[in-house]
Amino acid sequence: VRRIVLGSSVNATAMQIPRFLLFFPRNELRLGYPLLVSLPPEHFRAVVAHELGHFSRAHGRFAVWVYRTRMAWIGLVETLHRRGTAPIFVYWLHRFYVPRLDALSFSVARDQEFVADRCAADIVGTRAAADALVAIDLLSRHHDEVWWPATQARLVRDPDGPRPFGVMALELRGWRETAEARLQECLHSEAGAEDTHPTLAQRLGALGESAR
């Protein structure tokens, strides 16, 4: 990993950023700040181990090639957007080629998530890896549906109020209060046709652990 970036989402991502078109990629780990301040260390270790698993050869050569190709295109377009220098052929490829690549690689992408989950389980154990998956799903719902809307409303009323990330470590911990009710929603959610991740129930089943 050549670079670690902290972001604002309840997510973590392993990226390969091409340095010359699609060649000579640089490994980059993107970690969501809400995960850092909300998860216990063992669960956060599972998150990092899962993402590092995407860089490993455990997927097999073909799966690794598919993953790197998908992430390289995503990273390339993001970089060019930031620089404001994307040539017209890149927009054309992103509009017509990348969606087709995504559609044909969804099944491979889902399989990769199972492999990365197993990598995490090898580091922290299956129970901790399963608990981390549950915690992230519940935390993400609480962050998006409760905490962030309430924070935005408070900032509208009081623009000079506390900074969101300054109080996040204390306030986001309230997600555990609604965890039991939300857990059933998470377990019964179904993956859409374009979801690159398996459902929470499928991932727990692959680890041989129950939800708690």
C-alpha positions as CSV (number, residue, x, y, z in Angstrom):
1,V,0.0,0.0,0.0
2,R,1.6,3.3,-1.1
3,R,-1.1,5.6,0.2
4,I,-3.8,5.7,2.8
5,V,-6.7,8.2,2.5
6,L,-9.3,9.0,5.1
7,G,-12.7,9.7,3.8
8,S,-16.1,10.7,5.2
9,S,-18.2,7.6,4.3
10,V,-19.0,4.5,6.3
11,N,-16.9,2.4,4.0
12,A,-13.4,1.1,3.2
13,T,-12.0,0.5,-0.3
14,A,-8.9,-1.0,-1.8
15,M,-8.0,0.9,-5.0
16,Q,-5.4,0.5,-7.6
17,I,-4.7,4.0,-9.1
18,P,-2.9,3.8,-12.5
19,R,0.1,6.0,-12.9
20,F,0.3,5.8,-16.7
21,L,-3.1,5.1,-18.4
22,L,-4.0,1.7,-17.1
23,F,-0.4,0.6,-16.3
24,F,1.9,0.6,-13.3
25,P,-0.9,0.9,-10.7
26,R,-0.3,2.2,-7.2
27,N,-2.2,0.5,-4.3
28,E,-4.3,2.9,-2.3
29,L,-6.4,2.1,0.9
30,R,-9.3,4.4,1.5
31,L,-10.7,4.2,5.1
32,G,-13.9,5.9,6.3
33,Y,-13.4,8.1,9.3
34,P,-16.8,7.0,10.8
35,L,-15.4,3.4,11.0
36,L,-12.3,4.6,12.8
37,V,-14.2,6.4,15.6
38,S,-17.1,3.9,15.9
39,L,-15.7,0.3,15.6
40,P,-13.6,-1.4,18.3
41,P,-10.0,-2.2,17.2
42,E,-10.7,-5.9,16.5
43,H,-13.5,-5.1,14.1
44,F,-11.4,-2.4,12.4
45,R,-8.6,-4.9,11.9
46,A,-11.1,-7.1,10.1
47,V,-12.0,-4.2,7.8
48,V,-8.4,-3.5,6.9
49,A,-7.6,-7.2,6.5
50,H,-10.7,-7.6,4.2
51,E,-9.5,-4.7,2.0
52,L,-5.9,-5.9,1.9
53,G,-7.3,-9.3,0.8
54,H,-8.4,-7.6,-2.4
55,F,-4.7,-7.0,-3.2
56,S,-3.8,-10.7,-2.6
57,R,-3.5,-13.5,-5.1
58,A,-6.0,-15.6,-3.2
59,H,-8.7,-14.6,-5.8
60,G,-6.9,-16.4,-8.7
61,R,-5.3,-14.7,-11.6
62,F,-8.5,-14.1,-13.6
63,A,-10.4,-12.7,-10.7
64,V,-7.5,-10.4,-9.8
65,W,-7.3,-9.2,-13.4
66,V,-11.0,-8.4,-13.4
67,Y,-10.9,-6.6,-10.1
68,R,-7.8,-4.5,-11.0
69,T,-9.3,-3.6,-14.4
70,R,-12.6,-2.4,-12.8
71,M,-10.9,-0.4,-10.1
72,A,-8.3,1.0,-12.5
73,W,-11.1,2.4,-14.7
74,I,-12.9,3.9,-11.7
75,G,-9.7,5.4,-10.3
76,L,-8.6,6.8,-13.7
77,V,-12.0,8.5,-14.3
78,E,-12.0,9.9,-10.7
79,T,-8.4,11.3,-11.1
80,L,-9.2,12.9,-14.5
81,H,-12.4,14.4,-13.1
82,R,-10.4,16.0,-10.2
83,R,-7.9,17.4,-12.6
84,G,-10.5,18.5,-15.1
85,T,-8.5,17.2,-18.0
86,A,-10.4,14.1,-19.1
87,P,-10.2,13.7,-22.9
88,I,-13.3,13.0,-24.8
89,F,-12.4,9.3,-25.5
90,V,-12.2,8.6,-21.8
91,Y,-15.8,9.9,-21.3
92,W,-16.8,7.7,-24.2
93,L,-15.1,4.6,-22.8
94,H,-16.6,5.3,-19.3
95,R,-20.1,5.7,-20.7
96,F,-20.1,2.7,-23.0
97,Y,-17.3,0.3,-22.0
98,V,-17.2,0.5,-18.2
99,P,-20.9,-0.3,-17.6
100,R,-20.6,-3.4,-19.8
101,L,-17.4,-4.4,-17.9
102,D,-19.3,-4.0,-14.6
103,A,-22.3,-6.0,-15.8
104,L,-20.2,-8.9,-17.0
105,S,-18.0,-8.9,-13.9
106,F,-20.6,-8.7,-11.1
107,S,-20.4,-12.4,-10.3
108,V,-16.6,-12.3,-10.1
109,A,-16.8,-9.2,-7.9
110,R,-19.2,-11.0,-5.5
111,D,-16.9,-14.0,-5.3
112,Q,-14.1,-11.7,-4.5
113,E,-15.9,-10.4,-1.5
114,F,-16.2,-13.9,-0.1
115,V,-12.5,-14.4,-0.5
116,A,-11.7,-11.1,1.1
117,D,-14.0,-12.0,4.0
118,R,-12.1,-15.2,4.4
119,C,-8.8,-13.2,4.5
120,A,-10.2,-11.1,7.3
121,A,-11.3,-14.3,9.2
122,D,-7.8,-15.7,8.9
123,I,-6.5,-12.6,10.7
124,V,-9.1,-11.9,13.4
125,G,-11.2,-15.1,13.4
126,T,-14.6,-15.9,11.9
127,R,-16.5,-14.5,14.9
128,A,-14.9,-11.1,14.9
129,A,-15.0,-10.9,11.1
130,A,-18.8,-11.7,11.2
131,D,-19.4,-9.1,13.9
132,A,-17.5,-6.5,11.9
133,L,-19.8,-7.1,8.9
134,V,-22.9,-6.7,11.0
135,A,-21.5,-3.6,12.8
136,I,-20.7,-1.9,9.5
137,D,-24.1,-2.6,8.0
138,L,-25.9,-1.3,11.1
139,L,-23.6,1.7,11.5
140,S,-24.0,2.6,7.8
141,R,-27.8,2.7,8.1
142,H,-27.7,4.7,11.2
143,H,-25.2,7.2,9.7
144,D,-27.2,7.7,6.5
145,E,-30.7,7.6,7.9
146,V,-30.4,9.2,11.4
147,W,-27.1,10.8,12.3
148,W,-26.3,12.7,9.1
149,P,-29.8,14.1,8.4
150,A,-30.0,15.3,12.1
151,T,-26.5,16.8,11.8
152,Q,-27.4,18.7,8.6
153,A,-30.6,20.0,10.1
154,R,-28.7,21.2,13.2
155,L,-26.1,23.0,11.0
156,V,-28.9,24.7,9.1
157,R,-30.3,26.1,12.3
158,D,-26.9,27.0,13.8
159,P,-24.2,27.4,11.1
160,D,-21.6,28.2,13.8
161,G,-22.4,25.0,15.7
162,P,-20.0,22.1,16.5
163,R,-18.2,20.6,13.5
164,P,-19.7,17.2,12.5
165,F,-16.5,15.3,12.6
166,G,-15.5,16.8,15.9
167,V,-18.5,15.2,17.7
168,M,-18.8,12.1,15.5
169,A,-16.8,9.9,17.9
170,L,-19.4,10.5,20.7
171,E,-22.7,10.8,18.8
172,L,-22.3,8.0,16.3
173,R,-22.2,5.4,19.1
174,G,-25.9,5.8,19.4
175,W,-26.3,3.3,16.5
176,R,-26.2,0.5,19.0
177,E,-29.4,1.6,20.6
178,T,-31.4,0.7,17.5
179,A,-29.2,-2.3,16.4
180,E,-31.6,-5.1,17.3
181,A,-34.5,-3.6,15.3
182,R,-32.3,-2.8,12.3
183,L,-30.5,-6.1,12.3
184,Q,-33.5,-7.9,10.9
185,E,-33.8,-5.4,8.1
186,C,-30.2,-6.0,7.2
187,L,-30.5,-9.8,7.2
188,H,-33.6,-9.7,5.0
189,S,-32.3,-7.3,2.5
190,E,-31.7,-8.7,-1.0
191,A,-28.9,-7.9,-3.4
192,G,-29.9,-6.0,-6.6
193,A,-28.9,-7.1,-10.0
194,E,-26.1,-4.5,-10.0
195,D,-24.8,-5.0,-6.5
196,T,-21.1,-6.1,-6.4
197,H,-21.4,-7.2,-2.8
198,P,-23.3,-10.3,-1.5
199,T,-26.0,-9.8,1.1
200,L,-25.1,-9.7,4.8
201,A,-26.9,-13.0,5.3
202,Q,-24.9,-14.6,2.5
203,R,-21.6,-13.4,3.8
204,L,-22.3,-14.6,7.3
205,G,-23.4,-17.9,5.9
206,A,-20.1,-18.3,4.1
207,L,-18.2,-17.6,7.3
208,G,-20.4,-20.1,9.2
209,E,-21.4,-17.6,11.8
210,S,-24.7,-16.2,13.0
211,A,-25.7,-12.5,13.2
212,R,-25.6,-10.8,16.6
